[in-house]
Structures are given as C-alpha cells and as structure tokens.
Amino acid sequence: MTEDEKPTAAERTNIPIRRIGYVVMALFCAMLLNVNWLQALRAEELNNHRWNTMRLQDAFNQARGPIMVGQEAIAVSEDTSEDENADWEYQRTYPQGDLYAHIVGYYSPAGQSTGIEFYENTLLSGEDQRLAVSRFLDTISGEEEQGAQVELTLDPDAQQAAYDAFRQVNPNANGAAVAIEPDTGRILASVSVPSFDPNQILSEPETYTELNENDNQPLLNRAFNEVYPPGSTFKIVTAAAALENGYSIDEPLSGMGPQAAPRPEGGADLPNAFTGACGDGSPSIALSIEISCNTSFANLALDLGADAMTEQAEAFGFNGEQLELPMPAAVSSYPDTMEGSPIGQNQVFDSGIGQGLVQATPLQMAMVAAGVANDGRVMRPYLVDRVVAPDLTTQIEANSPELLSEAMSPDTANAITDAMVQVTQGANGSGPGGAVPGYEVAGKTGTAENAGPTHNWFISFAPADDPQIAVAVVVENGGGSGGSLAAPVAAQIMEAVLE
C-alpha cells in the first residue's frame, strides 16, 4: 500500500463510529419490528392477559353478562357505584353460593377466574367479536356496554336434588354426581362435594389459600376431573363387549360364575361380593348384571380378550379425546399396555369388573348409562345451551346435539336395559335403593376397591322404556356398597327431573 492509499487519521477514527452506527441502526430496526409485532400480532393476547390491570379495571367498571340456569341467574354483576367503599363500579356475585361453584367458577379482581367464568370470558365481558355490533349500538345510543348472557343446560331441580342428597347420605362425604339427557348430551346436573362459596374467594383473599390447602380438595371438580376405578358399574361395558361379540344375554356362561375364580397368572382368587356362586355357577349375563356377579364378568373379559375389551371401552369414550364442555374433562382410561407391553391376563381379568388399571370420571360413567339408554348412541356432553346478546333477543351461539360414537347396536342396548331394570326391581337385584316410585329404573351398582375404604357407585337411567335422564354417582371412600350409598342419591336426582 502506498502512502497515498493509507487511510488518514480521520478516516481511521470514522471506522468504529460507523460500526457503532450500524449497530444502533440495527437495534432501532429491531425495536420498530418488536413494537409493530406487539401492536399488530399480540395486541389481543396482551389485552386479554389476566395481569393487564387496565383491562381488569375496565372489566369491573362495566356490567358483565349473567350466567343463567333456567330462569335464575347463578352469576351476576351487582351495581356498587353508590357504595363509597367499593373499589369498582360492579361486584361479581353468586346468589346460590356453593351449589354451582364447580360449574360457574368465579371471576375476581385479582385476575383469577375458573369455570364458565373463564371459558366463556370474552362473551361474558362483551369483548367477543360477535358482539361488535352490540357494542357499536351501545356506543351511539349512549347505553352502557354489557356482556352477553350465557345460558346453561343444567336443570335447577336436579342440581339441588343432587346436592341435598349428598348431604343426607353423609354431610362430610366426598364424591360427585352427573346427570345427562341421553338423546342430546345436555348435562342436567353436575355436583362435586365438598364444594365452596365463590363469594368468599372474592371477599376474603385468604379463603383461596385455605381451600387450596384443604386435604379434602374442595376446589377439585370431581365430576369432570377426578378418575376412580369404576368397579362393577363397568360390567355394563363388559356385557356390551360380550353381546357385540356373539354372546346372548340369556345364554348360561358355563362354569364362569363360581364362588371364587382363580386369576390366570396366579395370585389370590377373586371372590364374589356375596357368599356362594352366582346362581348354579353358570349364570347368564342378565343374571350376572342383576346380582353383580364378579366371577362371571372377570372370566367373560378374559374370554373376550384385551382387544375386544379395549374396543368396547373406547366406543363409550375411554382413551378418547379430551371433552370440552367447555371446560376440559379428564380422559377416562382402559389401558391396553403397561410400560410399553400388552397388559397381562390378570389385568384383563380384573378389568372385567372395573378394577385393575381401569379409571373413569363420573361424567364418563354417566355417558355409559346414557349410551345404553339411547339405543347404543353416545352423545357428546355439553354445558352451554346458548349465548344471547345483551338485548336478550339476538342469539350469538347455540349448541345442538352431536353424536360422539355408536357404542353398540340397539338390540344390545335393549337387552342390557332389561337386565339393568332387574337391578332395581328384581328379587335378587343389587340396587333396589335406586328405584323411583312409579317408574322403571335401569341401574347398576358398583363397589370399587382402592387403597382406602371402597368407593361406592351407581349408574342408572329412567324411565327405562323412554329415558329422560341418565345418572352416575360416586361416593368417595364410602366404605359401604353402591346400592346402599350411591343409589339413593341417583334416585333423588332422577325423581327431581321425572316429577
């Protein structure tokens, strides 16, 4: 390089300055891109974020839409603008307290929300784009903006009956009940006990911590989000698998119903819940349902095999998609593998009576009962009936019945129905406590073993010849039988709807 080509001192000084300039320009461009990204692409997400305090202030300074059950509001926005001590213009209140707590949830100024309050939030708050016209009309007319009205499928009489029945069985009982309209999937009742009062969570901040730390888990929605071994209520699934694979409801199961049945891979023999064999030791499927024979159903599952049992369980909804009610429900499971290998013969044997690896929510077992009631057709369950704009005349959203699966043929469903009627009405039926005077009730008891005292189950539907309601009840660690503890709860729920 010649002397003329060498950079001058000024040029050498400018090199790092130019580099710094490039870096500053790059940072400035990145900042512009980020600002545009936040404003254009993430604006709605950030606006709806639960820690957006300006949004929360807006939310509690306008009327949030009500949540309705029948003609009564179970969540309302109370005008507190005249209260000098109020922090907001509106306070969310829950007139029925703990009756609907696990369904309606709560919506708090702290940004927490659960249940319908959370899953239908944009409609209740009025932020949903489908309410844009309503908001515009409110603006030009000077009317205060309001949220939409969410109407649920619940039957207030069934809900109250379920809650009261649990208190009568045992005021300290843990458990759940779910009722479904078989031919539509409408959820008529959903109770989880113990419950809680959402009003206390809003008014007393320490209440949430106390509830969350309570060993009885009152915040847990047992109806949708807890799974249990279904015990003998699962025998309905086993019976359906047998009838769909060539068995007859009245065919004697030769030698399958002894007093105790040996497990195929060793271990303690499986006894019946009562002393003696089932009938003469070769009971029919119909008699096995009526008296709740353990040994015949365990042997029947073993004879059918894991594949047939899995296929039938999945036809009812086990191992399936997570249902959105709109809140998500836990998936019930009939595992056909364990640690990557096919389940053993002992597991298939135990699954025939709803033990072993089988786990089900009360919602799932209500779907099993509803599927039998509806000629084998399992409908998708749902909680929101419709949503209407604040003017109460414009319908924003409406749910309609949707088929989830064809679990069995109508002939199979009818045969199982006849056998289930004998559970409540037969001379040797295991569930007379589930009967409702004046109606034929099809039912099935269940007593499920677990680490503690037994869980007590009952599933049923009525009237048997024209089903209007299907129910599942579980009393957690009740220690008794499904026929004595859970069946009376189911009977009271059904009676509330049928009467």
C-alpha positions in Angstrom: 0.0 0.0 0.0 1.4 3.4 -1.0 1.4 6.4 1.3 -1.4 7.9 -0.8 -3.6 4.8 -0.2 -3.2 4.6 3.6 -6.4 5.9 5.5 -6.0 9.2 7.1 -6.3 9.6 10.9 -9.8 11.0 10.4 -10.8 8.0 8.3 -9.4 5.6 10.9 -11.5 7.3 13.6 -14.6 7.1 11.5 -14.4 3.3 11.1 -15.5 2.4 14.7 -18.1 5.2 14.6 -19.6 3.7 11.5 -19.7 0.3 13.2 -21.5 1.8 16.2 -23.9 3.5 13.8 -24.7 0.2 12.1 -25.3 -1.5 15.5 -27.6 1.4 16.6 -29.5 1.3 13.3 -29.9 -2.5 13.7 -31.2 -2.1 17.2 -33.6 0.7 16.1 -35.0 -1.6 13.3 -35.4 -4.4 15.8 -37.2 -2.1 18.2 -39.6 -1.0 15.4 -40.2 -4.6 14.4 -40.9 -5.6 18.0 -43.3 -2.6 18.5 -45.2 -3.5 15.4 -45.3 -7.2 16.3 -46.7 -6.3 19.8 -49.3 -3.9 18.4 -50.3 -5.9 15.4 -49.9 -9.5 16.3 -50.1 -9.8 20.1 -52.4 -6.9 20.9 -55.4 -9.1 21.6 -53.4 -11.6 23.6 -51.8 -8.8 25.8 -55.1 -7.0 26.2 -56.7 -10.2 27.5 -53.8 -11.2 29.8 -55.1 -11.7 33.3 -52.4 -9.3 34.7 -53.4 -6.4 32.5 -54.6 -4.1 35.3 -56.2 -1.6 32.9 -58.3 -4.4 31.4 -59.3 -5.6 34.9 -60.3 -2.0 35.8 -62.4 -1.8 32.6 -63.9 -5.2 33.3 -65.2 -4.3 36.8 -66.4 -0.9 35.7 -69.0 -2.3 33.3 -71.7 -4.9 33.7 -70.5 -8.4 33.0 -73.2 -10.7 31.4 -75.1 -13.1 33.7 -74.8 -16.9 33.7 -78.3 -18.4 33.8 -79.8 -21.8 34.8 -83.4 -21.9 33.8 -84.9 -18.6 34.8 -82.4 -17.9 37.6 -79.1 -16.1 37.4 -76.2 -18.0 39.1 -73.6 -15.3 38.4 -74.5 -11.6 38.2 -72.8 -8.2 38.3 -74.0 -6.2 41.2 -74.0 -2.4 40.8 -71.8 -0.9 43.6 -71.4 2.6 42.2 -73.3 4.1 45.1 -71.0 2.3 47.6 -68.3 4.7 48.8 -66.2 1.8 50.0 -66.3 -0.2 46.7 -63.2 -0.3 44.6 -65.2 -1.0 41.4 -68.5 0.0 39.9 -69.6 -3.6 39.7 -69.0 -6.6 42.0 -69.5 -10.2 40.7 -71.7 -12.2 43.0 -73.0 -15.8 43.1 -76.5 -15.9 44.6 -76.6 -19.7 45.1 -73.2 -19.8 46.8 -71.7 -23.3 46.7 -74.5 -25.0 44.7 -73.0 -24.3 41.3 -69.4 -23.4 42.3 -67.5 -26.0 40.3 -69.5 -25.2 37.1 -69.8 -21.4 37.3 -66.3 -20.9 38.9 -65.5 -17.3 39.8 -64.1 -14.1 38.3 -62.0 -12.0 40.7 -60.4 -8.5 40.5 -57.1 -10.2 41.2 -57.2 -11.6 37.7 -58.1 -15.2 38.6 -61.0 -17.0 37.0 -62.3 -20.5 36.7 -65.2 -22.5 35.3 -67.7 -20.9 32.9 -66.5 -17.5 34.0 -63.1 -18.4 32.5 -64.1 -20.4 29.4 -66.8 -18.0 28.3 -65.0 -14.9 29.4 -64.9 -13.0 26.1 -68.6 -13.4 25.7 -69.5 -12.5 29.3 -67.2 -9.5 29.2 -68.5 -8.3 25.9 -65.1 -8.5 24.2 -66.0 -11.2 21.7 -66.0 -10.0 18.1 -69.5 -11.4 17.6 -70.7 -8.7 20.0 -69.1 -5.9 17.9 -72.5 -4.7 16.5 -74.0 -4.7 20.0 -71.1 -2.6 21.3 -71.4 -0.2 18.4 -75.1 0.3 19.0 -74.5 0.9 22.7 -71.9 3.5 21.9 -74.0 5.5 19.5 -77.1 5.3 21.8 -75.1 6.2 24.9 -76.1 2.9 26.6 -73.6 1.3 29.0 -71.8 -1.6 27.4 -72.7 -5.1 28.8 -71.6 -8.6 28.3 -73.6 -11.5 26.8 -75.9 -13.8 28.7 -74.7 -17.4 28.9 -77.4 -19.9 29.4 -76.5 -23.4 30.7 -78.2 -26.8 30.2 -78.4 -27.5 33.9 -81.8 -28.3 35.5 -82.0 -26.4 38.8 -84.2 -29.1 40.4 -81.8 -31.9 39.5 -78.8 -29.8 40.7 -80.5 -29.1 44.0 -81.6 -32.7 44.5 -78.0 -33.9 43.9 -76.5 -31.5 46.4 -79.2 -32.2 49.0 -78.9 -36.0 48.5 -75.2 -36.0 49.3 -75.8 -34.0 52.5 -78.4 -36.7 53.5 -76.1 -39.6 52.8 -73.3 -38.1 54.8 -72.7 -34.3 55.3 -69.0 -35.0 55.3 -68.9 -37.2 52.2 -66.6 -36.6 49.2 -68.0 -37.5 45.8 -69.8 -36.4 42.7 -72.9 -36.8 40.6 -73.5 -36.2 36.9 -76.9 -36.3 35.1 -77.2 -36.3 31.3 -80.2 -36.1 28.9 -79.4 -39.3 27.0 -80.7 -38.3 23.5 -79.0 -34.9 23.4 -75.9 -35.0 25.7 -77.2 -32.0 27.7 -75.7 -32.0 31.2 -78.7 -31.7 33.6 -76.7 -31.8 36.9 -73.1 -31.7 38.0 -72.3 -31.7 41.7 -68.9 -32.2 43.3 -68.6 -32.3 47.1 -67.2 -30.8 49.2 -67.9 -27.5 47.5 -67.0 -23.9 48.2 -68.6 -20.5 48.1 -67.1 -18.4 45.3 -68.4 -15.2 47.1 -65.9 -15.9 49.9 -63.0 -16.2 47.5 -63.8 -12.7 46.1 -64.4 -11.1 49.5 -61.8 -12.8 51.6 -58.5 -13.3 49.8 -57.2 -15.8 52.3 -60.1 -18.1 51.5 -58.5 -19.4 48.3 -55.3 -20.4 50.1 -57.3 -22.2 52.8 -59.3 -24.1 50.3 -56.3 -25.0 48.2 -54.5 -26.4 51.2 -57.6 -28.4 52.4 -56.9 -32.1 52.3 -60.5 -32.8 51.0 -59.7 -30.7 47.9 -62.9 -28.6 47.7 -61.6 -26.8 44.7 -61.4 -30.0 42.7 -64.2 -30.7 40.3 -64.6 -34.4 41.0 -67.4 -34.8 38.5 -65.2 -33.9 35.5 -61.6 -34.0 36.6 -61.2 -36.9 39.1 -60.8 -40.5 38.0 -61.7 -43.6 40.0 -61.8 -47.3 39.5 -65.5 -47.7 38.3 -65.9 -51.1 39.9 -68.9 -53.1 39.0 -70.6 -50.3 37.0 -68.0 -51.2 34.3 -69.7 -54.6 34.0 -72.1 -52.8 31.6 -69.1 -52.2 29.3 -68.1 -55.9 29.6 -71.6 -57.0 28.9 -71.8 -54.8 25.8 -68.5 -56.3 24.6 -69.8 -59.8 25.1 -73.1 -59.2 23.3 -71.4 -57.4 20.4 -69.1 -60.4 20.0 -71.7 -63.1 19.8 -72.8 -63.9 23.3 -76.5 -64.0 24.2 -77.9 -62.1 27.2 -79.7 -65.3 28.5 -77.0 -67.8 27.5 -75.6 -69.7 30.5 -71.9 -68.9 31.0 -70.8 -72.4 31.6 -68.8 -72.7 34.8 -67.9 -69.0 34.7 -69.6 -67.9 37.9 -68.1 -69.9 40.8 -67.9 -68.7 44.3 -64.3 -67.6 43.7 -62.4 -67.5 40.4 -58.6 -68.2 40.1 -56.6 -65.5 38.4 -55.0 -66.8 35.2 -51.4 -65.7 36.1 -51.6 -66.5 39.8 -52.4 -64.5 42.9 -55.4 -64.5 45.2 -58.6 -65.9 43.9 -61.4 -63.3 43.0 -64.4 -63.8 45.2 -68.0 -62.6 44.7 -69.2 -59.8 47.0 -71.7 -62.2 48.4 -71.3 -65.7 49.8 -71.6 -68.5 47.2 -71.6 -69.0 43.5 -73.6 -66.9 41.0 -76.8 -69.0 40.6 -75.7 -72.5 39.8 -72.3 -71.4 38.8 -73.2 -70.9 35.2 -75.2 -67.7 35.2 -76.4 -65.8 32.2 -75.2 -62.3 31.5 -78.6 -61.0 32.5 -78.4 -62.6 35.9 -74.8 -61.6 36.3 -75.9 -57.9 35.9 -78.8 -58.3 38.3 -76.9 -59.8 41.2 -73.5 -58.2 40.2 -71.5 -61.4 39.8 -67.8 -60.8 40.0 -66.5 -64.1 38.8 -68.6 -64.4 35.6 -67.7 -60.9 34.4 -64.0 -61.4 35.2 -64.0 -64.7 33.3 -66.0 -63.1 30.5 -63.4 -60.4 30.0 -60.7 -63.0 29.9 -62.5 -64.9 27.3 -63.1 -61.8 25.2 -59.5 -60.7 25.4 -57.8 -57.3 25.7 -58.6 -56.2 22.1 -62.3 -56.7 22.3 -62.5 -55.1 25.7 -60.4 -52.1 24.6 -62.5 -51.6 21.5 -65.7 -51.6 23.5 -64.4 -49.3 26.2 -63.2 -46.9 23.6 -66.6 -47.0 21.9 -68.0 -45.5 25.1 -65.3 -42.8 25.2 -62.5 -44.3 27.2 -59.0 -43.5 25.9 -60.6 -40.8 23.7 -60.3 -37.1 23.1 -60.4 -34.6 25.9 -64.0 -33.4 26.0 -64.5 -29.6 26.1 -67.8 -28.9 28.0 -66.5 -26.0 27.5 -64.1 -26.7 30.5 -61.9 -29.7 29.7 -62.8 -33.1 31.3 -60.2 -35.7 32.3 -59.9 -38.6 29.9 -61.0 -42.0 31.3 -58.7 -44.9 30.6 -58.8 -48.5 29.7 -55.1 -49.2 29.2 -54.2 -52.0 26.8 -50.5 -51.6 27.5 -48.4 -51.3 30.7 -44.9 -49.9 30.5 -44.9 -50.4 26.7 -46.0 -54.1 26.8 -49.5 -55.5 26.3 -51.3 -55.9 29.6 -51.3 -59.3 31.2 -54.1 -61.7 31.6 -54.6 -60.8 35.2 -55.2 -57.2 34.2 -57.7 -58.2 31.6 -59.4 -60.4 34.2 -59.6 -57.6 36.7 -60.8 -55.1 34.1 -64.0 -57.1 33.5 -65.2 -55.8 36.9 -63.8 -52.3 36.6 -60.7 -52.9 38.7 -57.0 -53.1 37.8 -55.9 -50.3 35.5 -59.4 -49.0 34.6 -60.1 -45.4 35.6 -63.2 -43.4 34.9 -64.7 -40.0 35.7 -68.3 -39.7 37.0 -69.0 -38.0 33.7 -67.7 -41.0 31.7 -69.9 -43.4 33.6 -72.9 -41.2 33.1 -72.1 -41.4 29.4 -72.0 -45.2 29.6 -75.5 -45.2 31.2 -76.7 -42.6 28.6 -75.3 -44.7 25.8 -77.3 -47.7 26.8 -80.4 -45.6 27.3 -80.1 -44.0 23.8 -80.1 -47.3 21.9 -76.3 -47.5 21.9 -75.7 -44.0 20.7 -73.4 -41.9 22.9 -73.9 -38.2 22.5 -71.3 -35.5 23.1 -72.0 -33.9 26.5 -72.2 -30.1 26.8 -73.0 -27.5 29.4 -73.7 -24.3 27.4 -77.2 -24.3 25.8 -76.9 -20.9 24.1 -75.5 -17.4 24.4 -77.6 -14.3 23.7 -76.5 -10.6 23.2 -77.3 -8.1 26.0 -80.6 -7.2 24.2 -81.6 -10.8 25.0 -83.1 -11.2 21.5 -80.0 -11.7 19.3 -78.7 -15.3 19.6 -74.9 -15.3 19.4 -74.2 -19.0 19.8 -76.3 -22.2 20.3 -75.2 -25.8 20.9 -77.1 -28.7 19.4 -76.9 -32.5 19.9 -73.9 -34.2 18.4 -73.2 -37.9 18.1 -69.9 -38.9 19.8 -70.0 -42.6 19.0 -72.1 -45.7 18.2 -71.1 -47.8 21.2 -73.4 -50.8 20.5 -76.4 -51.9 18.5 -79.9 -51.1 19.6 -80.5 -54.8 20.2 -77.6 -55.0 22.6 -78.7 -51.8 24.4 -82.2 -53.1 24.8 -81.0 -56.4 26.2 -78.8 -54.7 28.7 -81.6 -52.3 29.6 -83.9 -55.2 30.5 -81.1 -56.7 32.7 -80.4 -53.3 34.4 -84.1 -53.0 35.3 -83.8 -56.2 37.4 -81.0 -54.5 39.4 -83.6 -52.2 40.9 -86.7 -54.3 40.6 -85.6 -58.0 40.6 -85.9 -60.3 43.5 -82.2 -60.5 43.8 -81.3 -57.1 42.5 -78.3 -55.4 44.0 -79.7 -51.8 43.7 -83.3 -51.5 45.0 -82.2 -48.2 46.6 -82.0 -46.7 43.1 -85.7 -47.3 42.4 -88.1 -44.3 41.8 -91.8 -45.0 42.6 -93.9 -45.1 39.5 -91.0 -45.5 37.1 -88.9 -48.4 35.7 -85.3 -47.6 36.5 -82.4 -49.3 34.8 -79.4 -49.3 37.1 -76.1 -50.9 38.0 -74.3 -50.8 41.3 -70.6 -50.6 41.9 -68.2 -51.1 44.8 -64.7 -50.2 43.8 -61.6 -51.3 45.7 -58.8 -48.9 46.1 -56.0 -48.0 48.7 -58.6 -46.9 51.3 -62.2 -47.7 52.0 -64.2 -48.7 48.9 -65.7 -46.2 46.5 -69.4 -46.6 46.0 -71.0 -46.2 42.6 -74.4 -46.3 41.0 -75.3 -45.6 37.3 -78.9 -45.5 36.1 -81.5 -44.1 33.7 -85.2 -43.7 33.6 -87.9 -44.3 32.5 -86.3 -47.5 31.1 -88.7 -47.5 28.1 -88.4 -43.8 27.3 -85.2 -42.4 29.1 -85.2 -38.8 30.1 -82.2 -38.8 32.4 -79.1 -40.9 32.9 -77.1 -40.5 36.1 -73.7 -41.5 37.6 -73.0 -41.1 41.3 -69.8 -41.9 43.2 -69.3 -41.7 47.0 -65.6 -41.5 47.6 -64.2 -43.9 50.2 -67.8 -44.5 51.5 -66.8 -48.0 52.7 -70.3 -49.4 52.0 -71.9 -50.6 48.8 -73.1 -48.7 45.8 -76.6 -50.0 46.3 -76.8 -48.5 49.8 -74.9 -45.2 49.5 -74.8 -44.1 45.9 -78.1 -45.5 44.6 -80.4 -43.3 46.8 -78.5 -40.2 45.6 -79.2 -41.2 42.0 -82.8 -41.9 42.7 -83.4 -38.4 44.2 -81.8 -36.8 41.1 -83.9 -38.8 38.7 -87.1 -38.1 40.7 -86.5 -34.4 40.6 -86.4 -34.5 36.8 -89.2 -37.0 36.2 -91.6 -35.4 38.7 
